[in-house]
Amino acid sequence: MVWDRATPFVIDLNVAAEDIDGLGHANNAVYVSWLERCAWRHSQFLGLDLTEYRRLDRAMAVVRHEID
């Protein structure tokens, strides 16, 4: 696979049957949930777990998302 970044952060996900809609596609809401899971794991990889966010009195939030 060709990436836009030299060292992308990648996680493995298991797609459950309930994640798939009636058309056989991943449900959009589930897809956003996967993105959130990846974002938290990336933060943890960088040493920013929930405890550290609380200590810093900061957090991350989705400002905008677009799924094509």
CHARMM-style PDB file with segment names, atoms N, HN, CA, C and O in Angstrom:
ATOM      1  N   MET     1       0.838  -1.177   0.000  1.00  0.00      PROA
ATOM      2  CA  MET     1       0.000   0.000   0.000  1.00  0.00      PROA
ATOM      3  C   MET     1       0.885   1.244   0.000  1.00  0.00      PROA
ATOM      4  O   MET     1       1.900   1.281   0.695  1.00  0.00      PROA
ATOM      5  N   VAL     2       0.518   2.235  -0.753  1.00  0.00      PROA
ATOM      6  HN  VAL     2      -0.307   2.205  -1.317  1.00  0.00      PROA
ATOM      7  CA  VAL     2       1.256   3.493  -0.830  1.00  0.00      PROA
ATOM      8  C   VAL     2       0.591   4.502   0.108  1.00  0.00      PROA
ATOM      9  O   VAL     2      -0.621   4.707   0.051  1.00  0.00      PROA
ATOM     10  N   TRP     3       1.391   5.124   0.966  1.00  0.00      PROA
ATOM     11  HN  TRP     3       2.376   4.957   1.012  1.00  0.00      PROA
ATOM     12  CA  TRP     3       0.886   6.084   1.941  1.00  0.00      PROA
ATOM     13  C   TRP     3       1.335   7.496   1.580  1.00  0.00      PROA
ATOM     14  O   TRP     3       2.345   7.686   0.902  1.00  0.00      PROA
ATOM     15  N   ASP     4       0.563   8.490   2.047  1.00  0.00      PROA
ATOM     16  HN  ASP     4      -0.258   8.336   2.598  1.00  0.00      PROA
ATOM     17  CA  ASP     4       0.935   9.896   1.887  1.00  0.00      PROA
ATOM     18  C   ASP     4       2.040  10.297   2.860  1.00  0.00      PROA
ATOM     19  O   ASP     4       2.736  11.287   2.634  1.00  0.00      PROA
ATOM     20  N   ARG     5       2.203   9.540   3.929  1.00  0.00      PROA
ATOM     21  HN  ARG     5       1.637   8.736   4.112  1.00  0.00      PROA
ATOM     22  CA  ARG     5       3.191   9.826   4.969  1.00  0.00      PROA
ATOM     23  C   ARG     5       4.237   8.718   4.999  1.00  0.00      PROA
ATOM     24  O   ARG     5       3.945   7.570   4.665  1.00  0.00      PROA
ATOM     25  N   ALA     6       5.446   9.065   5.399  1.00  0.00      PROA
ATOM     26  HN  ALA     6       5.684   9.998   5.670  1.00  0.00      PROA
ATOM     27  CA  ALA     6       6.524   8.071   5.448  1.00  0.00      PROA
ATOM     28  C   ALA     6       6.256   6.994   6.495  1.00  0.00      PROA
ATOM     29  O   ALA     6       6.520   5.816   6.254  1.00  0.00      PROA
ATOM     30  N   THR     7       5.733   7.391   7.658  1.00  0.00      PROA
ATOM     31  HN  THR     7       5.518   8.348   7.853  1.00  0.00      PROA
ATOM     32  CA  THR     7       5.458   6.435   8.733  1.00  0.00      PROA
ATOM     33  C   THR     7       4.063   6.683   9.304  1.00  0.00      PROA
ATOM     34  O   THR     7       3.943   7.281  10.373  1.00  0.00      PROA
ATOM     35  N   PRO     8       3.020   6.246   8.628  1.00  0.00      PROA
ATOM     36  CA  PRO     8       1.656   6.485   9.118  1.00  0.00      PROA
ATOM     37  C   PRO     8       1.383   5.681  10.387  1.00  0.00      PROA
ATOM     38  O   PRO     8       1.979   4.625  10.597  1.00  0.00      PROA
ATOM     39  N   PHE     9       0.488   6.182  11.225  1.00  0.00      PROA
ATOM     40  HN  PHE     9       0.005   7.040  11.054  1.00  0.00      PROA
ATOM     41  CA  PHE     9       0.042   5.429  12.394  1.00  0.00      PROA
ATOM     42  C   PHE     9      -1.120   4.560  11.935  1.00  0.00      PROA
ATOM     43  O   PHE     9      -2.105   5.069  11.401  1.00  0.00      PROA
ATOM     44  N   VAL    10      -1.009   3.267  12.138  1.00  0.00      PROA
ATOM     45  HN  VAL    10      -0.209   2.853  12.572  1.00  0.00      PROA
ATOM     46  CA  VAL    10      -2.000   2.311  11.643  1.00  0.00      PROA
ATOM     47  C   VAL    10      -2.425   1.397  12.779  1.00  0.00      PROA
ATOM     48  O   VAL    10      -1.586   0.947  13.559  1.00  0.00      PROA
ATOM     49  N   ILE    11      -3.724   1.114  12.882  1.00  0.00      PROA
ATOM     50  HN  ILE    11      -4.406   1.479  12.248  1.00  0.00      PROA
ATOM     51  CA  ILE    11      -4.210   0.124  13.839  1.00  0.00      PROA
ATOM     52  C   ILE    11      -5.005  -0.929  13.081  1.00  0.00      PROA
ATOM     53  O   ILE    11      -5.520  -0.671  11.993  1.00  0.00      PROA
ATOM     54  N   ASP    12      -5.099  -2.104  13.663  1.00  0.00      PROA
ATOM     55  HN  ASP    12      -4.681  -2.313  14.547  1.00  0.00      PROA
ATOM     56  CA  ASP    12      -5.932  -3.167  13.103  1.00  0.00      PROA
ATOM     57  C   ASP    12      -7.297  -3.112  13.767  1.00  0.00      PROA
ATOM     58  O   ASP    12      -7.398  -2.919  14.978  1.00  0.00      PROA
ATOM     59  N   LEU    13      -8.335  -3.281  12.979  1.00  0.00      PROA
ATOM     60  HN  LEU    13      -8.252  -3.439  11.995  1.00  0.00      PROA
ATOM     61  CA  LEU    13      -9.706  -3.307  13.484  1.00  0.00      PROA
ATOM     62  C   LEU    13     -10.383  -4.587  13.029  1.00  0.00      PROA
ATOM     63  O   LEU    13     -10.140  -5.076  11.926  1.00  0.00      PROA
ATOM     64  N   ASN    14     -11.229  -5.120  13.884  1.00  0.00      PROA
ATOM     65  HN  ASN    14     -11.427  -4.723  14.780  1.00  0.00      PROA
ATOM     66  CA  ASN    14     -12.072  -6.241  13.497  1.00  0.00      PROA
ATOM     67  C   ASN    14     -13.450  -5.692  13.171  1.00  0.00      PROA
ATOM     68  O   ASN    14     -14.073  -5.037  14.007  1.00  0.00      PROA
ATOM     69  N   VAL    15     -13.922  -5.952  11.981  1.00  0.00      PROA
ATOM     70  HN  VAL    15     -13.416  -6.485  11.303  1.00  0.00      PROA
ATOM     71  CA  VAL    15     -15.238  -5.481  11.557  1.00  0.00      PROA
ATOM     72  C   VAL    15     -16.268  -6.522  11.969  1.00  0.00      PROA
ATOM     73  O   VAL    15     -16.237  -7.661  11.504  1.00  0.00      PROA
ATOM     74  N   ALA    16     -17.179  -6.120  12.845  1.00  0.00      PROA
ATOM     75  HN  ALA    16     -17.204  -5.195  13.223  1.00  0.00      PROA
ATOM     76  CA  ALA    16     -18.226  -7.018  13.322  1.00  0.00      PROA
ATOM     77  C   ALA    16     -19.409  -6.994  12.360  1.00  0.00      PROA
ATOM     78  O   ALA    16     -19.592  -6.032  11.614  1.00  0.00      PROA
ATOM     79  N   ALA    17     -20.196  -8.040  12.383  1.00  0.00      PROA
ATOM     80  HN  ALA    17     -20.047  -8.822  12.989  1.00  0.00      PROA
ATOM     81  CA  ALA    17     -21.366  -8.136  11.500  1.00  0.00      PROA
ATOM     82  C   ALA    17     -22.295  -6.940  11.686  1.00  0.00      PROA
ATOM     83  O   ALA    17     -22.862  -6.438  10.716  1.00  0.00      PROA
ATOM     84  N   GLU    18     -22.453  -6.485  12.921  1.00  0.00      PROA
ATOM     85  HN  GLU    18     -21.992  -6.893  13.709  1.00  0.00      PROA
ATOM     86  CA  GLU    18     -23.359  -5.354  13.181  1.00  0.00      PROA
ATOM     87  C   GLU    18     -22.795  -4.021  12.690  1.00  0.00      PROA
ATOM     88  O   GLU    18     -23.513  -3.021  12.681  1.00  0.00      PROA
ATOM     89  N   ASP    19     -21.528  -3.986  12.282  1.00  0.00      PROA
ATOM     90  HN  ASP    19     -20.945  -4.799  12.288  1.00  0.00      PROA
ATOM     91  CA  ASP    19     -20.924  -2.778  11.712  1.00  0.00      PROA
ATOM     92  C   ASP    19     -21.312  -2.578  10.251  1.00  0.00      PROA
ATOM     93  O   ASP    19     -21.092  -1.505   9.689  1.00  0.00      PROA
ATOM     94  N   ILE    20     -21.879  -3.594   9.643  1.00  0.00      PROA
ATOM     95  HN  ILE    20     -22.058  -4.465  10.099  1.00  0.00      PROA
ATOM     96  CA  ILE    20     -22.207  -3.581   8.220  1.00  0.00      PROA
ATOM     97  C   ILE    20     -23.686  -3.263   8.036  1.00  0.00      PROA
ATOM     98  O   ILE    20     -24.544  -3.834   8.709  1.00  0.00      PROA
ATOM     99  N   ASP    21     -23.973  -2.337   7.108  1.00  0.00      PROA
ATOM    100  HN  ASP    21     -23.275  -1.874   6.561  1.00  0.00      PROA
ATOM    101  CA  ASP    21     -25.367  -1.957   6.861  1.00  0.00      PROA
ATOM    102  C   ASP    21     -26.027  -2.915   5.872  1.00  0.00      PROA
ATOM    103  O   ASP    21     -25.408  -3.875   5.415  1.00  0.00      PROA
ATOM    104  N   GLY    22     -27.275  -2.644   5.553  1.00  0.00      PROA
ATOM    105  HN  GLY    22     -27.778  -1.863   5.924  1.00  0.00      PROA
ATOM    106  CA  GLY    22     -28.057  -3.492   4.657  1.00  0.00      PROA
ATOM    107  C   GLY    22     -27.512  -3.579   3.246  1.00  0.00      PROA
ATOM    108  O   GLY    22     -27.867  -4.494   2.504  1.00  0.00      PROA
ATOM    109  N   LEU    23     -26.660  -2.649   2.863  1.00  0.00      PROA
ATOM    110  HN  LEU    23     -26.371  -1.906   3.466  1.00  0.00      PROA
ATOM    111  CA  LEU    23     -26.062  -2.665   1.529  1.00  0.00      PROA
ATOM    112  C   LEU    23     -24.687  -3.331   1.517  1.00  0.00      PROA
ATOM    113  O   LEU    23     -24.015  -3.371   0.487  1.00  0.00      PROA
ATOM    114  N   GLY    24     -24.277  -3.854   2.677  1.00  0.00      PROA
ATOM    115  HN  GLY    24     -24.823  -3.822   3.514  1.00  0.00      PROA
ATOM    116  CA  GLY    24     -22.994  -4.538   2.753  1.00  0.00      PROA
ATOM    117  C   GLY    24     -21.803  -3.622   2.959  1.00  0.00      PROA
ATOM    118  O   GLY    24     -20.662  -4.025   2.733  1.00  0.00      PROA
ATOM    119  N   HSD    25     -22.059  -2.384   3.390  1.00  0.00      PROA
ATOM    120  HN  HSD    25     -22.986  -2.057   3.574  1.00  0.00      PROA
ATOM    121  CA  HSD    25     -20.994  -1.404   3.620  1.00  0.00      PROA
ATOM    122  C   HSD    25     -20.841  -1.136   5.113  1.00  0.00      PROA
ATOM    123  O   HSD    25     -21.770  -1.356   5.890  1.00  0.00      PROA
ATOM    124  N   ALA    26     -19.672  -0.664   5.503  1.00  0.00      PROA
ATOM    125  HN  ALA    26     -18.917  -0.485   4.871  1.00  0.00      PROA
ATOM    126  CA  ALA    26     -19.493  -0.225   6.886  1.00  0.00      PROA
ATOM    127  C   ALA    26     -20.408   0.970   7.136  1.00  0.00      PROA
ATOM    128  O   ALA    26     -20.438   1.912   6.344  1.00  0.00      PROA
ATOM    129  N   ASN    27     -21.148   0.928   8.233  1.00  0.00      PROA
ATOM    130  HN  ASN    27     -21.124   0.163   8.876  1.00  0.00      PROA
ATOM    131  CA  ASN    27     -22.038   2.019   8.605  1.00  0.00      PROA
ATOM    132  C   ASN    27     -21.215   3.284   8.857  1.00  0.00      PROA
ATOM    133  O   ASN    27     -20.153   3.224   9.476  1.00  0.00      PROA
ATOM    134  N   ASN    28     -21.708   4.431   8.375  1.00  0.00      PROA
ATOM    135  HN  ASN    28     -22.571   4.480   7.872  1.00  0.00      PROA
ATOM    136  CA  ASN    28     -20.967   5.691   8.505  1.00  0.00      PROA
ATOM    137  C   ASN    28     -20.672   6.051   9.956  1.00  0.00      PROA
ATOM    138  O   ASN    28     -19.571   6.504  10.270  1.00  0.00      PROA
ATOM    139  N   ALA    29     -21.650   5.853  10.848  1.00  0.00      PROA
ATOM    140  HN  ALA    29     -22.544   5.486  10.593  1.00  0.00      PROA
ATOM    141  CA  ALA    29     -21.437   6.176  12.262  1.00  0.00      PROA
ATOM    142  C   ALA    29     -20.362   5.276  12.861  1.00  0.00      PROA
ATOM    143  O   ALA    29     -19.560   5.727  13.678  1.00  0.00      PROA
ATOM    144  N   VAL    30     -20.341   4.021  12.464  1.00  0.00      PROA
ATOM    145  HN  VAL    30     -20.993   3.654  11.800  1.00  0.00      PROA
ATOM    146  CA  VAL    30     -19.320   3.085  12.934  1.00  0.00      PROA
ATOM    147  C   VAL    30     -17.955   3.516  12.413  1.00  0.00      PROA
ATOM    148  O   VAL    30     -16.963   3.443  13.137  1.00  0.00      PROA
ATOM    149  N   TYR    31     -17.899   3.960  11.176  1.00  0.00      PROA
ATOM    150  HN  TYR    31     -18.705   4.019  10.587  1.00  0.00      PROA
ATOM    151  CA  TYR    31     -16.637   4.408  10.581  1.00  0.00      PROA
ATOM    152  C   TYR    31     -16.045   5.561  11.398  1.00  0.00      PROA
ATOM    153  O   TYR    31     -14.842   5.587  11.655  1.00  0.00      PROA
ATOM    154  N   VAL    32     -16.894   6.514  11.804  1.00  0.00      PROA
ATOM    155  HN  VAL    32     -17.872   6.493  11.595  1.00  0.00      PROA
ATOM    156  CA  VAL    32     -16.424   7.639  12.620  1.00  0.00      PROA
ATOM    157  C   VAL    32     -15.934   7.127  13.979  1.00  0.00      PROA
ATOM    158  O   VAL    32     -14.948   7.635  14.513  1.00  0.00      PROA
ATOM    159  N   SER    33     -16.611   6.137  14.531  1.00  0.00      PROA
ATOM    160  HN  SER    33     -17.412   5.724  14.097  1.00  0.00      PROA
ATOM    161  CA  SER    33     -16.174   5.524  15.784  1.00  0.00      PROA
ATOM    162  C   SER    33     -14.785   4.904  15.633  1.00  0.00      PROA
ATOM    163  O   SER    33     -13.955   5.006  16.537  1.00  0.00      PROA
ATOM    164  N   TRP    34     -14.535   4.263  14.495  1.00  0.00      PROA
ATOM    165  HN  TRP    34     -15.209   4.180  13.761  1.00  0.00      PROA
ATOM    166  CA  TRP    34     -13.202   3.703  14.229  1.00  0.00      PROA
ATOM    167  C   TRP    34     -12.154   4.808  14.185  1.00  0.00      PROA
ATOM    168  O   TRP    34     -11.048   4.641  14.699  1.00  0.00      PROA
ATOM    169  N   LEU    35     -12.499   5.932  13.574  1.00  0.00      PROA
ATOM    170  HN  LEU    35     -13.397   6.068  13.156  1.00  0.00      PROA
ATOM    171  CA  LEU    35     -11.562   7.064  13.511  1.00  0.00      PROA
ATOM    172  C   LEU    35     -11.231   7.577  14.910  1.00  0.00      PROA
ATOM    173  O   LEU    35     -10.081   7.902  15.206  1.00  0.00      PROA
ATOM    174  N   GLU    36     -12.252   7.647  15.769  1.00  0.00      PROA
ATOM    175  HN  GLU    36     -13.186   7.382  15.528  1.00  0.00      PROA
ATOM    176  CA  GLU    36     -12.028   8.089  17.143  1.00  0.00      PROA
ATOM    177  C   GLU    36     -11.119   7.104  17.886  1.00  0.00      PROA
ATOM    178  O   GLU    36     -10.216   7.512  18.617  1.00  0.00      PROA
ATOM    179  N   ARG    37     -11.364   5.814  17.693  1.00  0.00      PROA
ATOM    180  HN  ARG    37     -12.097   5.483  17.099  1.00  0.00      PROA
ATOM    181  CA  ARG    37     -10.532   4.788  18.325  1.00  0.00      PROA
ATOM    182  C   ARG    37      -9.074   4.942  17.883  1.00  0.00      PROA
ATOM    183  O   ARG    37      -8.158   4.857  18.700  1.00  0.00      PROA
ATOM    184  N   CYS    38      -8.875   5.165  16.605  1.00  0.00      PROA
ATOM    185  HN  CYS    38      -9.620   5.234  15.941  1.00  0.00      PROA
ATOM    186  CA  CYS    38      -7.522   5.350  16.075  1.00  0.00      PROA
ATOM    187  C   CYS    38      -6.879   6.610  16.660  1.00  0.00      PROA
ATOM    188  O   CYS    38      -5.698   6.600  17.006  1.00  0.00      PROA
ATOM    189  N   ALA    39      -7.651   7.687  16.769  1.00  0.00      PROA
ATOM    190  HN  ALA    39      -8.611   7.695  16.488  1.00  0.00      PROA
ATOM    191  CA  ALA    39      -7.121   8.936  17.326  1.00  0.00      PROA
ATOM    192  C   ALA    39      -6.666   8.747  18.770  1.00  0.00      PROA
ATOM    193  O   ALA    39      -5.603   9.237  19.150  1.00  0.00      PROA
ATOM    194  N   TRP    40      -7.460   8.040  19.581  1.00  0.00      PROA
ATOM    195  HN  TRP    40      -8.323   7.641  19.272  1.00  0.00      PROA
ATOM    196  CA  TRP    40      -7.073   7.801  20.973  1.00  0.00      PROA
ATOM    197  C   TRP    40      -5.833   6.923  21.056  1.00  0.00      PROA
ATOM    198  O   TRP    40      -4.940   7.185  21.862  1.00  0.00      PROA
ATOM    199  N   ARG    41      -5.771   5.892  20.236  1.00  0.00      PROA
ATOM    200  HN  ARG    41      -6.497   5.679  19.582  1.00  0.00      PROA
ATOM    201  CA  ARG    41      -4.585   5.019  20.260  1.00  0.00      PROA
ATOM    202  C   ARG    41      -3.335   5.778  19.815  1.00  0.00      PROA
ATOM    203  O   ARG    41      -2.243   5.553  20.337  1.00  0.00      PROA
ATOM    204  N   HSD    42      -3.507   6.675  18.851  1.00  0.00      PROA
ATOM    205  HN  HSD    42      -4.394   6.858  18.427  1.00  0.00      PROA
ATOM    206  CA  HSD    42      -2.372   7.489  18.415  1.00  0.00      PROA
ATOM    207  C   HSD    42      -1.921   8.404  19.546  1.00  0.00      PROA
ATOM    208  O   HSD    42      -0.723   8.553  19.787  1.00  0.00      PROA
ATOM    209  N   SER    43      -2.871   9.013  20.235  1.00  0.00      PROA
ATOM    210  HN  SER    43      -3.844   8.892  20.039  1.00  0.00      PROA
ATOM    211  CA  SER    43      -2.523   9.860  21.381  1.00  0.00      PROA
ATOM    212  C   SER    43      -1.767   9.057  22.434  1.00  0.00      PROA
ATOM    213  O   SER    43      -0.757   9.517  22.968  1.00  0.00      PROA
ATOM    214  N   GLN    44      -2.261   7.856  22.728  1.00  0.00      PROA
ATOM    215  HN  GLN    44      -3.081   7.483  22.293  1.00  0.00      PROA
ATOM    216  CA  GLN    44      -1.591   6.999  23.713  1.00  0.00      PROA
ATOM    217  C   GLN    44      -0.178   6.646  23.250  1.00  0.00      PROA
ATOM    218  O   GLN    44       0.756   6.629  24.051  1.00  0.00      PROA
ATOM    219  N   PHE    45      -0.027   6.367  21.968  1.00  0.00      PROA
ATOM    220  HN  PHE    45      -0.786   6.381  21.317  1.00  0.00      PROA
ATOM    221  CA  PHE    45       1.284   6.079  21.386  1.00  0.00      PROA
ATOM    222  C   PHE    45       2.245   7.245  21.612  1.00  0.00      PROA
ATOM    223  O   PHE    45       3.441   7.046  21.821  1.00  0.00      PROA
ATOM    224  N   LEU    46       1.707   8.458  21.568  1.00  0.00      PROA
ATOM    225  HN  LEU    46       0.735   8.620  21.399  1.00  0.00      PROA
ATOM    226  CA  LEU    46       2.510   9.670  21.775  1.00  0.00      PROA
ATOM    227  C   LEU    46       2.683  10.021  23.250  1.00  0.00      PROA
ATOM    228  O   LEU    46       3.338  11.010  23.580  1.00  0.00      PROA
ATOM    229  N   GLY    47       2.092   9.207  24.147  1.00  0.00      PROA
ATOM    230  HN  GLY    47       1.560   8.403  23.879  1.00  0.00      PROA
ATOM    231  CA  GLY    47       2.199   9.460  25.578  1.00  0.00      PROA
ATOM    232  C   GLY    47       1.118  10.353  26.134  1.00  0.00      PROA
ATOM    233  O   GLY    47       1.237  10.852  27.253  1.00  0.00      PROA
ATOM    234  N   LEU    48       0.064  10.561  25.369  1.00  0.00      PROA
ATOM    235  HN  LEU    48      -0.032  10.156  24.460  1.00  0.00      PROA
ATOM    236  CA  LEU    48      -1.035  11.421  25.804  1.00  0.00      PROA
ATOM    237  C   LEU    48      -2.278  10.578  26.068  1.00  0.00      PROA
ATOM    238  O   LEU    48      -3.167  10.486  25.221  1.00  0.00      PROA
ATOM    239  N   ASP    49      -2.332   9.961  27.255  1.00  0.00      PROA
ATOM    240  HN  ASP    49      -1.610  10.036  27.943  1.00  0.00      PROA
ATOM    241  CA  ASP    49      -3.533   9.213  27.607  1.00  0.00      PROA
ATOM    242  C   ASP    49      -4.520  10.153  28.295  1.00  0.00      PROA
ATOM    243  O   ASP    49      -4.248  11.345  28.436  1.00  0.00      PROA
ATOM    244  N   LEU    50      -5.646   9.629  28.716  1.00  0.00      PROA
ATOM    245  HN  LEU    50      -5.867   8.661  28.601  1.00  0.00      PROA
ATOM    246  CA  LEU    50      -6.687  10.462  29.320  1.00  0.00      PROA
ATOM    247  C   LEU    50      -6.175  11.179  30.569  1.00  0.00      PROA
ATOM    248  O   LEU    50      -6.519  12.336  30.808  1.00  0.00      PROA
ATOM    249  N   THR    51      -5.365  10.499  31.353  1.00  0.00      PROA
ATOM    250  HN  THR    51      -5.086   9.559  31.159  1.00  0.00      PROA
ATOM    251  CA  THR    51      -4.791  11.120  32.555  1.00  0.00      PROA
ATOM    252  C   THR    51      -3.953  12.338  32.188  1.00  0.00      PROA
ATOM    253  O   THR    51      -4.034  13.377  32.842  1.00  0.00      PROA
ATOM    254  N   GLU    52      -3.154  12.204  31.145  1.00  0.00      PROA
ATOM    255  HN  GLU    52      -3.087  11.360  30.614  1.00  0.00      PROA
ATOM    256  CA  GLU    52      -2.300  13.325  30.718  1.00  0.00      PROA
ATOM    257  C   GLU    52      -3.137  14.474  30.164  1.00  0.00      PROA
ATOM    258  O   GLU    52      -2.836  15.637  30.435  1.00  0.00      PROA
ATOM    259  N   TYR    53      -4.178  14.173  29.398  1.00  0.00      PROA
ATOM    260  HN  TYR    53      -4.423  13.229  29.179  1.00  0.00      PROA
ATOM    261  CA  TYR    53      -5.064  15.236  28.907  1.00  0.00      PROA
ATOM    262  C   TYR    53      -5.696  15.993  30.070  1.00  0.00      PROA
ATOM    263  O   TYR    53      -5.791  17.220  30.042  1.00  0.00      PROA
ATOM    264  N   ARG    54      -6.128  15.252  31.099  1.00  0.00      PROA
ATOM    265  HN  ARG    54      -6.051  14.255  31.122  1.00  0.00      PROA
ATOM    266  CA  ARG    54      -6.724  15.910  32.275  1.00  0.00      PROA
ATOM    267  C   ARG    54      -5.691  16.789  32.978  1.00  0.00      PROA
ATOM    268  O   ARG    54      -6.000  17.905  33.394  1.00  0.00      PROA
ATOM    269  N   ARG    55      -4.468  16.284  33.110  1.00  0.00      PROA
ATOM    270  HN  ARG    55      -4.216  15.377  32.772  1.00  0.00      PROA
ATOM    271  CA  ARG    55      -3.412  17.065  33.754  1.00  0.00      PROA
ATOM    272  C   ARG    55      -3.147  18.358  32.986  1.00  0.00      PROA
ATOM    273  O   ARG    55      -2.922  19.410  33.585  1.00  0.00      PROA
ATOM    274  N   LEU    56      -3.174  18.271  31.663  1.00  0.00      PROA
ATOM    275  HN  LEU    56      -3.357  17.416  31.176  1.00  0.00      PROA
ATOM    276  CA  LEU    56      -2.940  19.437  30.813  1.00  0.00      PROA
ATOM    277  C   LEU    56      -4.169  20.337  30.691  1.00  0.00      PROA
ATOM    278  O   LEU    56      -4.083  21.443  30.159  1.00  0.00      PROA
ATOM    279  N   ASP    57      -5.311  19.859  31.187  1.00  0.00      PROA
ATOM    280  HN  ASP    57      -5.381  18.960  31.620  1.00  0.00      PROA
ATOM    281  CA  ASP    57      -6.597  20.562  31.049  1.00  0.00      PROA
ATOM    282  C   ASP    57      -6.897  20.843  29.578  1.00  0.00      PROA
ATOM    283  O   ASP    57      -7.336  21.929  29.202  1.00  0.00      PROA
ATOM    284  N   ARG    58      -6.643  19.820  28.765  1.00  0.00      PROA
ATOM    285  HN  ARG    58      -6.286  18.937  29.070  1.00  0.00      PROA
ATOM    286  CA  ARG    58      -6.871  19.898  27.321  1.00  0.00      PROA
ATOM    287  C   ARG    58      -7.495  18.591  26.858  1.00  0.00      PROA
ATOM    288  O   ARG    58      -7.467  17.590  27.574  1.00  0.00      PROA
ATOM    289  N   ALA    59      -8.046  18.608  25.676  1.00  0.00      PROA
ATOM    290  HN  ALA    59      -8.068  19.421  25.095  1.00  0.00      PROA
ATOM    291  CA  ALA    59      -8.589  17.388  25.082  1.00  0.00      PROA
ATOM    292  C   ALA    59      -8.677  17.579  23.576  1.00  0.00      PROA
ATOM    293  O   ALA    59      -8.517  18.685  23.059  1.00  0.00      PROA
ATOM    294  N   MET    60      -8.933  16.491  22.899  1.00  0.00      PROA
ATOM    295  HN  MET    60      -9.063  15.593  23.320  1.00  0.00      PROA
ATOM    296  CA  MET    60      -9.130  16.576  21.456  1.00  0.00      PROA
ATOM    297  C   MET    60     -10.624  16.465  21.171  1.00  0.00      PROA
ATOM    298  O   MET    60     -11.375  15.871  21.944  1.00  0.00      PROA
ATOM    299  N   ALA    61     -11.031  17.034  20.074  1.00  0.00      PROA
ATOM    300  HN  ALA    61     -10.421  17.517  19.446  1.00  0.00      PROA
ATOM    301  CA  ALA    61     -12.428  16.967  19.659  1.00  0.00      PROA
ATOM    302  C   ALA    61     -12.487  17.037  18.139  1.00  0.00      PROA
ATOM    303  O   ALA    61     -11.648  17.668  17.497  1.00  0.00      PROA
ATOM    304  N   VAL    62     -13.480  16.387  17.587  1.00  0.00      PROA
ATOM    305  HN  VAL    62     -14.162  15.874  18.109  1.00  0.00      PROA
ATOM    306  CA  VAL    62     -13.685  16.460  16.142  1.00  0.00      PROA
ATOM    307  C   VAL    62     -14.217  17.848  15.819  1.00  0.00      PROA
ATOM    308  O   VAL    62     -15.247  18.263  16.352  1.00  0.00      PROA
ATOM    309  N   VAL    63     -13.533  18.548  14.968  1.00  0.00      PROA
ATOM    310  HN  VAL    63     -12.696  18.211  14.536  1.00  0.00      PROA
ATOM    311  CA  VAL    63     -13.977  19.865  14.521  1.00  0.00      PROA
ATOM    312  C   VAL    63     -14.785  19.716  13.237  1.00  0.00      PROA
ATOM    313  O   VAL    63     -15.767  20.425  13.018  1.00  0.00      PROA
ATOM    314  N   ARG    64     -14.356  18.788  12.398  1.00  0.00      PROA
ATOM    315  HN  ARG    64     -13.558  18.212  12.576  1.00  0.00      PROA
ATOM    316  CA  ARG    64     -15.023  18.571  11.116  1.00  0.00      PROA
ATOM    317  C   ARG    64     -14.659  17.178  10.633  1.00  0.00      PROA
ATOM    318  O   ARG    64     -13.529  16.725  10.818  1.00  0.00      PROA
ATOM    319  N   HSD    65     -15.612  16.502  10.017  1.00  0.00      PROA
ATOM    320  HN  HSD    65     -16.530  16.870   9.867  1.00  0.00      PROA
ATOM    321  CA  HSD    65     -15.278  15.254   9.337  1.00  0.00      PROA
ATOM    322  C   HSD    65     -16.045  15.186   8.026  1.00  0.00      PROA
ATOM    323  O   HSD    65     -17.162  15.689   7.900  1.00  0.00      PROA
ATOM    324  N   GLU    66     -15.420  14.559   7.078  1.00  0.00      PROA
ATOM    325  HN  GLU    66     -14.513  14.151   7.180  1.00  0.00      PROA
ATOM    326  CA  GLU    66     -16.018  14.402   5.754  1.00  0.00      PROA
ATOM    327  C   GLU    66     -15.655  13.015   5.252  1.00  0.00      PROA
ATOM    328  O   GLU    66     -14.480  12.656   5.177  1.00  0.00      PROA
ATOM    329  N   ILE    67     -16.661  12.251   4.913  1.00  0.00      PROA
ATOM    330  HN  ILE    67     -17.616  12.543   4.974  1.00  0.00      PROA
ATOM    331  CA  ILE    67     -16.436  10.894   4.426  1.00  0.00      PROA
ATOM    332  C   ILE    67     -16.924  10.821   2.992  1.00  0.00      PROA
ATOM    333  O   ILE    67     -18.097  11.070   2.714  1.00  0.00      PROA
ATOM    334  N   ASP    68     -16.033  10.482   2.094  1.00  0.00      PROA
ATOM    335  HN  ASP    68     -15.080  10.280   2.320  1.00  0.00      PROA
ATOM    336  CA  ASP    68     -16.396  10.346   0.680  1.00  0.00      PROA
ATOM    337  C   ASP    68     -16.385   8.883   0.289  1.00  0.00      PROA
ATOM    338  OT1 ASP    68     -16.663   8.550  -0.863  1.00  0.00      PROA
TER     339      ASP     68
END
